[in-house]
Amino acid sequence: MKKRIALFAVSIAVFLYVTSLFGIDAVFSIIVRSNLSYVFMAVICQVVIFALYGLRFKVMSSKYKDMSFKDAFYITVVGNFVNLLSPVVRIGGQPLMIYLAKEKIGSAKSSAIVLTDTIADMLSSVLLVVLTAIIFYSIIPYQIMYPLVLFSVITIVLIFGFTKFFLSKGIIMRFVGWVKKKFKKRRSIFQADVFTNSFRHVLEDKKIMPAGMAISFVVKFFEMLRMWLVFLAIGIPLSGPMLLIVWSFMLVIVMIPWLPGHLGLFEFSASSAFILLGIVPQQAAGGVVLDRLISFWFVIVFSLIVIWASQHRLGELMSKSKRR
């Protein structure tokens, strides 16, 4: 826990340094003068995103358990909270989500549900990135295009590679055996045969998987709507192509291993993308920082309130996310 806090403190220092490159006074002056009505609507978008995450997890788990929306919402909020504090988004919180869901579904089935939930999220993201790169290739600067292409190729390979891995009972059994041998005091989080069958059943379900993908696309819509409202709040109406291009580039950024929250790296890279597309540097940084106040800092505060209301101890949850 102390190590996480130290790394987070370093992240904040990097964030302040990066912001200073654009002029801290100018950036925060833009934020202070922003239209609060639009900012409030952007916050509502983020709350809707929380609800959609919970809804998608509830839909995915319905294959084996009619989980309440309250439970699904809590599991996804906590998982997303840990993800934000991990070096790579959408990886750190998954073990904790499995741990929280296993009492209701079982270890193997909860593992399958969490993984298919993650696949639905990542697949919808890469599809939108590919479409954006194809449709707007003529106006995307090469500094943005190259990372988008690389991200798309790597993500597609990983999705199909891991899907094949998780569907192979023999490979899973060998992997579980290696884990038991390597970490003698740790129990496997799933039984290979139950897991592969559960994973296959959810993945091949003609109602659940399409529904999960549909919800994922709606999540992306609200993410982009939030960013559009944030820039509108500082007086910059973003065009559709610019919104899609920068949003796609942001996905690339969060996949790069970095300090918790990607603080500093995210702000610099996203601001640079806006600058390449014609936004004034201070306005670009102001919009990105304001968006991060909602998509990162507000999320952390909201998640802590949810955890406090659930009467779980934060240190206990963080410890479990590290051990699972």
The 8 nearest C-alpha neighbors of each residue, nearest first, counted from 0:
[[1, 3, 2, 4, 314, 317, 318, 5],
 [2, 0, 4, 3, 5, 6, 7, 314],
 [1, 3, 5, 0, 4, 6, 7, 8],
 [4, 2, 0, 6, 1, 5, 7, 84],
 [3, 5, 7, 1, 2, 6, 8, 0],
 [6, 4, 2, 8, 7, 3, 1, 9],
 [7, 5, 9, 3, 8, 4, 2, 10],
 [6, 8, 10, 4, 9, 5, 259, 3],
 [9, 7, 5, 11, 10, 6, 4, 12],
 [8, 10, 6, 12, 7, 11, 13, 5],
 [11, 9, 7, 13, 262, 8, 12, 258],
 [10, 12, 14, 8, 13, 9, 15, 7],
 [11, 13, 9, 15, 14, 10, 16, 8],
 [14, 12, 16, 10, 263, 11, 15, 17],
 [13, 15, 263, 11, 262, 17, 12, 16],
 [16, 14, 18, 12, 13, 17, 19, 11],
 [15, 17, 13, 19, 14, 18, 12, 20],
 [18, 16, 14, 20, 19, 15, 263, 13],
 [17, 19, 15, 20, 16, 21, 23, 14],
 [18, 20, 22, 23, 16, 21, 17, 15],
 [21, 19, 17, 18, 22, 16, 23, 15],
 [20, 22, 19, 18, 281, 23, 280, 284],
 [23, 21, 19, 25, 24, 20, 26, 18],
 [22, 24, 19, 26, 25, 18, 27, 21],
 [25, 23, 27, 22, 26, 28, 19, 29],
 [24, 26, 28, 22, 23, 27, 29, 281],
 [27, 25, 285, 23, 29, 28, 24, 281],
 [28, 26, 30, 29, 24, 25, 31, 23],
 [27, 29, 25, 31, 30, 26, 24, 32],
 [28, 30, 27, 26, 32, 31, 285, 25],
 [29, 31, 27, 33, 28, 32, 285, 289],
 [32, 30, 28, 33, 29, 27, 34, 26],
 [31, 33, 29, 30, 28, 34, 233, 27],
 [34, 32, 233, 232, 30, 31, 35, 29],
 [33, 35, 232, 36, 37, 38, 233, 32],
 [36, 34, 38, 37, 39, 33, 232, 40],
 [37, 35, 39, 38, 34, 40, 232, 41],
 [36, 38, 40, 232, 39, 35, 228, 34],
 [39, 37, 35, 41, 36, 40, 229, 232],
 [38, 40, 42, 36, 41, 37, 35, 43],
 [41, 39, 43, 37, 42, 38, 44, 36],
 [42, 40, 225, 38, 44, 39, 43, 228],
 [43, 41, 39, 45, 44, 40, 293, 38],
 [42, 44, 40, 46, 45, 41, 47, 39],
 [45, 43, 41, 47, 42, 46, 225, 221],
 [44, 46, 48, 42, 47, 43, 49, 41],
 [45, 47, 43, 49, 48, 44, 42, 50],
 [46, 48, 44, 50, 45, 49, 51, 43],
 [49, 47, 45, 51, 46, 50, 218, 52],
 [50, 48, 46, 52, 47, 51, 45, 53],
 [49, 51, 47, 53, 48, 52, 54, 46],
 [52, 50, 54, 48, 53, 49, 55, 47],
 [53, 51, 55, 49, 50, 54, 48, 75],
 [52, 54, 72, 71, 50, 56, 51, 55],
 [53, 55, 51, 57, 52, 56, 50, 58],
 [56, 54, 58, 52, 57, 53, 211, 51],
 [55, 57, 59, 53, 58, 54, 71, 60],
 [56, 58, 54, 60, 55, 71, 59, 66],
 [59, 57, 55, 61, 56, 60, 54, 207],
 [60, 58, 56, 61, 57, 207, 112, 55],
 [59, 61, 57, 62, 58, 64, 63, 112],
 [62, 60, 64, 65, 58, 63, 59, 57],
 [61, 63, 60, 64, 59, 201, 207, 58],
 [64, 62, 61, 60, 104, 65, 108, 59],
 [63, 65, 61, 66, 60, 62, 104, 103],
 [66, 64, 61, 67, 63, 60, 57, 62],
 [67, 65, 64, 57, 68, 71, 70, 61],
 [68, 66, 69, 70, 71, 65, 57, 72],
 [67, 69, 71, 70, 72, 57, 66, 53],
 [70, 68, 72, 67, 71, 73, 53, 66],
 [71, 69, 73, 67, 72, 68, 74, 66],
 [72, 70, 53, 68, 74, 57, 73, 69],
 [73, 71, 53, 69, 75, 70, 74, 68],
 [72, 74, 76, 70, 71, 75, 77, 69],
 [75, 73, 71, 77, 72, 76, 96, 78],
 [76, 74, 78, 72, 77, 73, 53, 79],
 [75, 77, 73, 79, 78, 74, 302, 72],
 [78, 76, 80, 74, 75, 79, 73, 81],
 [79, 77, 92, 75, 81, 80, 76, 96],
 [78, 80, 82, 76, 81, 77, 75, 92],
 [79, 81, 77, 83, 78, 82, 76, 302],
 [80, 82, 92, 84, 78, 83, 79, 91],
 [83, 81, 92, 79, 91, 88, 85, 89],
 [82, 84, 260, 80, 81, 85, 88, 79],
 [83, 85, 259, 260, 81, 82, 80, 86],
 [84, 86, 259, 82, 87, 91, 83, 88],
 [87, 85, 257, 256, 259, 258, 88, 84],
 [88, 86, 256, 85, 254, 90, 253, 255],
 [87, 89, 82, 90, 253, 83, 85, 254],
 [90, 88, 82, 91, 92, 87, 93, 79],
 [89, 91, 88, 92, 93, 87, 82, 85],
 [92, 90, 82, 85, 93, 81, 89, 94],
 [91, 93, 78, 82, 81, 95, 90, 94],
 [92, 94, 96, 95, 90, 91, 78, 97],
 [95, 93, 97, 96, 323, 92, 320, 98],
 [94, 96, 320, 98, 97, 92, 93, 99],
 [97, 95, 93, 99, 98, 94, 78, 74],
 [98, 96, 94, 100, 95, 109, 110, 99],
 [97, 99, 95, 96, 101, 100, 94, 106],
 [100, 98, 96, 97, 101, 95, 74, 102],
 [101, 99, 97, 98, 103, 102, 109, 96],
 [100, 102, 105, 106, 104, 109, 103, 98],
 [103, 101, 100, 105, 104, 99, 98, 106],
 [102, 104, 101, 100, 105, 64, 66, 99],
 [105, 103, 101, 109, 102, 108, 100, 64],
 [106, 104, 101, 108, 102, 107, 109, 103],
 [105, 107, 101, 189, 109, 108, 188, 110],
 [108, 106, 189, 194, 110, 109, 105, 190],
 [107, 109, 111, 110, 105, 106, 197, 104],
 [110, 108, 112, 106, 101, 97, 111, 107],
 [111, 109, 107, 113, 108, 97, 112, 106],
 [110, 112, 198, 108, 114, 109, 113, 197],
 [113, 111, 109, 115, 114, 110, 60, 116],
 [114, 112, 116, 110, 115, 111, 109, 117],
 [113, 115, 117, 111, 116, 112, 118, 110],
 [116, 114, 118, 112, 117, 113, 119, 111],
 [115, 117, 113, 119, 114, 118, 112, 120],
 [118, 116, 114, 120, 115, 119, 121, 113],
 [117, 119, 115, 121, 120, 116, 122, 114],
 [120, 118, 116, 122, 212, 117, 121, 115],
 [119, 121, 117, 118, 123, 215, 122, 124],
 [122, 120, 124, 118, 123, 119, 117, 125],
 [121, 123, 125, 119, 124, 120, 118, 126],
 [122, 124, 126, 120, 121, 125, 119, 216],
 [125, 123, 121, 127, 122, 126, 128, 120],
 [124, 126, 128, 122, 127, 123, 151, 129],
 [127, 125, 129, 123, 128, 124, 122, 130],
 [126, 128, 130, 124, 125, 129, 131, 123],
 [127, 129, 125, 131, 247, 126, 130, 132],
 [128, 130, 132, 126, 131, 127, 125, 133],
 [131, 129, 127, 133, 132, 128, 134, 126],
 [130, 132, 128, 134, 129, 133, 135, 127],
 [131, 133, 136, 129, 130, 135, 134, 128],
 [134, 132, 130, 136, 131, 135, 129, 128],
 [133, 135, 131, 132, 136, 130, 137, 129],
 [134, 136, 137, 132, 138, 133, 131, 139],
 [137, 135, 132, 139, 133, 138, 134, 144],
 [136, 138, 135, 139, 134, 140, 133, 132],
 [139, 137, 136, 135, 140, 276, 240, 141],
 [138, 140, 136, 137, 144, 135, 141, 143],
 [141, 139, 142, 143, 144, 138, 275, 276],
 [140, 142, 144, 143, 145, 139, 146, 136],
 [143, 141, 140, 144, 145, 146, 139, 272],
 [144, 142, 141, 140, 145, 146, 147, 139],
 [143, 145, 141, 147, 146, 142, 139, 140],
 [144, 146, 148, 147, 143, 141, 142, 149],
 [145, 147, 149, 148, 144, 143, 150, 251],
 [148, 146, 144, 150, 145, 149, 151, 143],
 [147, 149, 151, 145, 150, 146, 144, 152],
 [148, 150, 146, 152, 151, 147, 153, 145],
 [151, 149, 147, 153, 148, 152, 154, 146],
 [152, 150, 148, 154, 149, 153, 125, 155],
 [151, 153, 149, 155, 154, 150, 156, 148],
 [154, 152, 156, 150, 155, 151, 157, 149],
 [155, 153, 157, 151, 156, 152, 150, 158],
 [154, 156, 158, 152, 157, 153, 151, 159],
 [155, 157, 153, 154, 159, 158, 160, 152],
 [158, 156, 160, 154, 155, 159, 161, 153],
 [159, 157, 155, 161, 160, 156, 162, 154],
 [158, 160, 162, 156, 161, 157, 163, 155],
 [161, 159, 157, 163, 162, 158, 156, 164],
 [160, 162, 164, 163, 158, 159, 157, 165],
 [163, 161, 159, 165, 164, 160, 158, 166],
 [162, 164, 166, 160, 161, 165, 159, 167],
 [165, 163, 161, 162, 167, 166, 160, 170],
 [164, 166, 162, 167, 163, 161, 195, 171],
 [165, 167, 163, 195, 164, 162, 168, 199],
 [168, 166, 164, 170, 169, 165, 171, 163],
 [167, 169, 171, 170, 195, 191, 192, 172],
 [170, 168, 172, 171, 167, 173, 191, 174],
 [169, 171, 173, 172, 167, 168, 174, 164],
 [170, 172, 174, 168, 169, 173, 191, 175],
 [173, 171, 175, 169, 174, 191, 170, 168],
 [174, 172, 176, 170, 171, 175, 177, 169],
 [173, 175, 171, 177, 176, 172, 170, 178],
 [176, 174, 178, 172, 177, 173, 171, 179],
 [177, 175, 173, 179, 174, 178, 172, 180],
 [176, 178, 174, 180, 175, 179, 181, 173],
 [177, 179, 175, 181, 180, 176, 182, 174],
 [180, 178, 176, 183, 182, 177, 181, 175],
 [179, 181, 177, 178, 183, 182, 176, 175],
 [180, 182, 178, 179, 177, 183, 176, 185],
 [183, 181, 179, 185, 184, 180, 178, 186],
 [182, 184, 179, 185, 180, 181, 186, 178],
 [185, 183, 182, 186, 179, 181, 180, 187],
 [186, 184, 182, 183, 187, 179, 178, 323],
 [187, 185, 188, 184, 179, 183, 182, 178],
 [186, 188, 189, 175, 185, 179, 178, 190],
 [187, 189, 106, 186, 107, 190, 110, 323],
 [190, 188, 107, 106, 187, 191, 194, 110],
 [189, 191, 193, 192, 107, 194, 188, 187],
 [190, 192, 194, 172, 193, 171, 168, 195],
 [191, 193, 195, 194, 190, 168, 196, 172],
 [194, 192, 196, 190, 191, 195, 107, 197],
 [193, 195, 107, 197, 191, 192, 196, 190],
 [196, 194, 198, 166, 192, 197, 193, 168],
 [197, 195, 199, 193, 198, 194, 200, 192],
 [198, 196, 194, 200, 195, 199, 108, 111],
 [197, 199, 111, 195, 201, 196, 200, 194],
 [200, 198, 202, 196, 197, 201, 203, 195],
 [201, 199, 197, 203, 198, 202, 204, 196],
 [202, 200, 204, 198, 203, 199, 197, 62],
 [203, 201, 199, 200, 204, 198, 208, 115],
 [202, 204, 200, 201, 199, 205, 208, 207],
 [203, 205, 201, 206, 207, 202, 208, 200],
 [206, 204, 207, 203, 208, 209, 202, 210],
 [205, 207, 204, 209, 208, 210, 211, 203],
 [206, 208, 210, 204, 209, 59, 205, 211],
 [207, 209, 211, 210, 206, 204, 202, 212],
 [210, 208, 212, 211, 207, 206, 213, 205],
 [209, 211, 213, 207, 208, 212, 206, 214],
 [212, 210, 208, 214, 209, 213, 55, 207],
 [211, 213, 215, 209, 119, 210, 214, 208],
 [214, 212, 210, 216, 215, 211, 209, 217],
 [213, 215, 217, 211, 216, 212, 210, 55],
 [216, 214, 212, 218, 213, 217, 120, 211],
 [217, 215, 219, 213, 218, 214, 123, 220],
 [216, 218, 220, 214, 215, 219, 221, 213],
 [219, 217, 215, 221, 216, 220, 48, 222],
 [220, 218, 222, 216, 217, 221, 223, 215],
 [219, 221, 217, 223, 218, 222, 224, 216],
 [220, 222, 224, 218, 223, 219, 44, 225],
 [223, 221, 219, 225, 220, 224, 218, 226],
 [222, 224, 226, 220, 225, 221, 227, 219],
 [223, 225, 221, 227, 226, 222, 220, 228],
 [226, 224, 41, 222, 228, 223, 227, 44],
 [225, 227, 229, 223, 228, 224, 290, 230],
 [228, 226, 224, 230, 225, 229, 223, 231],
 [229, 227, 231, 225, 226, 230, 37, 41],
 [230, 228, 226, 232, 231, 227, 38, 290],
 [231, 229, 235, 232, 233, 286, 227, 228],
 [230, 232, 235, 228, 234, 236, 233, 229],
 [231, 233, 34, 33, 229, 230, 37, 234],
 [234, 232, 33, 230, 231, 235, 34, 29],
 [233, 235, 231, 232, 230, 236, 33, 34],
 [234, 236, 231, 230, 233, 237, 232, 282],
 [237, 235, 231, 230, 234, 238, 227, 228],
 [236, 238, 235, 227, 242, 241, 239, 230],
 [237, 239, 241, 240, 242, 236, 227, 243],
 [238, 240, 242, 241, 243, 237, 244, 227],
 [241, 239, 243, 242, 238, 244, 135, 131],
 [242, 240, 244, 238, 243, 239, 245, 237],
 [241, 243, 239, 240, 245, 244, 246, 237],
 [244, 242, 246, 240, 241, 245, 247, 239],
 [243, 245, 241, 247, 246, 242, 240, 248],
 [244, 246, 248, 247, 242, 243, 241, 249],
 [247, 245, 249, 243, 248, 244, 242, 250],
 [248, 246, 244, 250, 245, 249, 128, 243],
 [247, 249, 245, 251, 250, 246, 244, 147],
 [248, 250, 252, 246, 251, 247, 245, 269],
 [251, 249, 247, 248, 252, 253, 254, 246],
 [252, 250, 248, 249, 254, 253, 150, 147],
 [251, 253, 249, 254, 250, 255, 265, 248],
 [252, 254, 255, 250, 251, 88, 87, 249],
 [253, 255, 251, 252, 87, 256, 88, 250],
 [254, 256, 253, 252, 257, 87, 251, 86],
 [257, 255, 86, 87, 254, 258, 253, 261],
 [258, 256, 86, 261, 255, 259, 87, 264],
 [257, 259, 261, 86, 10, 260, 6, 262],
 [260, 258, 84, 85, 86, 261, 7, 10],
 [259, 261, 83, 262, 84, 258, 85, 86],
 [262, 260, 258, 259, 265, 257, 264, 263],
 [263, 261, 260, 14, 10, 264, 265, 11],
 [262, 264, 14, 13, 266, 265, 17, 267],
 [263, 265, 267, 261, 266, 262, 268, 252],
 [266, 264, 268, 263, 261, 267, 262, 269],
 [265, 267, 263, 269, 264, 268, 270, 287],
 [266, 268, 270, 264, 265, 269, 263, 271],
 [269, 267, 271, 265, 270, 266, 264, 272],
 [268, 270, 272, 271, 266, 267, 265, 249],
 [271, 269, 284, 283, 273, 267, 272, 268],
 [270, 272, 274, 268, 269, 273, 267, 275],
 [273, 271, 269, 275, 270, 274, 245, 268],
 [274, 272, 276, 270, 275, 271, 278, 283],
 [273, 275, 278, 271, 277, 276, 272, 280],
 [276, 274, 272, 273, 277, 271, 140, 278],
 [277, 275, 273, 274, 278, 272, 241, 140],
 [276, 278, 274, 275, 273, 279, 280, 272],
 [277, 279, 274, 273, 283, 276, 280, 282],
 [278, 280, 282, 281, 283, 274, 277, 273],
 [281, 279, 283, 282, 274, 284, 278, 21],
 [282, 280, 284, 283, 26, 21, 279, 285],
 [283, 281, 285, 279, 284, 280, 286, 278],
 [282, 284, 280, 270, 286, 281, 285, 278],
 [283, 285, 270, 287, 281, 282, 286, 288],
 [286, 284, 26, 282, 288, 283, 287, 29],
 [285, 287, 289, 283, 230, 284, 288, 282],
 [286, 288, 290, 284, 289, 285, 291, 283],
 [289, 287, 291, 285, 290, 286, 284, 292],
 [290, 288, 292, 286, 291, 287, 285, 30],
 [289, 291, 287, 293, 288, 292, 229, 294],
 [290, 292, 294, 288, 295, 293, 289, 287],
 [293, 291, 296, 289, 290, 295, 297, 294],
 [292, 294, 297, 291, 290, 295, 296, 42],
 [295, 293, 291, 298, 292, 290, 297, 296],
 [296, 294, 291, 298, 293, 297, 292, 299],
 [295, 297, 292, 299, 298, 293, 300, 294],
 [296, 298, 293, 300, 299, 295, 301, 292],
 [299, 297, 301, 295, 296, 300, 302, 294],
 [298, 300, 302, 296, 297, 301, 303, 295],
 [301, 299, 303, 297, 302, 298, 304, 296],
 [300, 302, 298, 304, 299, 303, 297, 305],
 [303, 301, 305, 299, 304, 300, 298, 76],
 [302, 304, 306, 300, 305, 301, 307, 299],
 [303, 305, 307, 301, 302, 306, 308, 300],
 [304, 306, 302, 308, 303, 307, 309, 301],
 [307, 305, 303, 309, 304, 308, 311, 302],
 [308, 306, 304, 310, 309, 305, 303, 311],
 [307, 309, 305, 310, 306, 304, 311, 303],
 [308, 310, 306, 307, 311, 305, 73, 304],
 [311, 309, 307, 308, 312, 306, 305, 313],
 [312, 310, 309, 306, 307, 313, 316, 315],
 [311, 313, 315, 314, 316, 310, 307, 306],
 [312, 314, 316, 315, 317, 311, 306, 307],
 [315, 313, 317, 316, 312, 318, 0, 319],
 [314, 316, 318, 312, 313, 317, 319, 311],
 [317, 315, 319, 313, 318, 314, 320, 312],
 [318, 316, 320, 314, 319, 315, 313, 321],
 [317, 319, 315, 321, 316, 320, 314, 322],
 [318, 320, 322, 316, 321, 317, 323, 315],
 [321, 319, 95, 317, 318, 322, 323, 94],
 [320, 322, 318, 319, 323, 317, 91, 95],
 [323, 321, 319, 320, 318, 94, 317, 185],
 [322, 94, 320, 319, 321, 95, 98, 188]]
